[in-house]
Amino acid sequence: MISTVALRVIAPEALGTVVSLVVVVPRSEELRFTEMCAARALPAHRIGVVDSGLGPDAGYAAGTQVLQLADLFTVTLDELRAAHESTLPAVLA
């Protein structure tokens, strides 16, 4: 199954604040995304990758989907999902 997620955020100049976004871009679209940001004078920085090929390098089984955030940490998508889905129920229990 292939899913496509699109995001457009337009921040009014009157806000006068710094807006930061984290977006997930397929590798096949990375160059296009970077060029779109540059054309609009918006900074874009690669902070990590999601890749099933990184699992064994980080001590996980082959084929395990992991998020590697630069040289800071690596977490499986299952661990990330569990943390995301359990946070509010744990706080509100």
RADATA-V146159 format. One line per field, one symbol per residue. ss: DSSP state (~ for helix, > for strand, _ for the rest). A space follows every 10 residues. Layout:
ss=???
//
This chain:
ss=__________ __~~~_____ ______~~~~ ~~~~~~~~~_ _______>>> >~~~_~~~__ _____>>>>_ __>>>>~~~~ ~~~~~~~~~~ ~~_
//
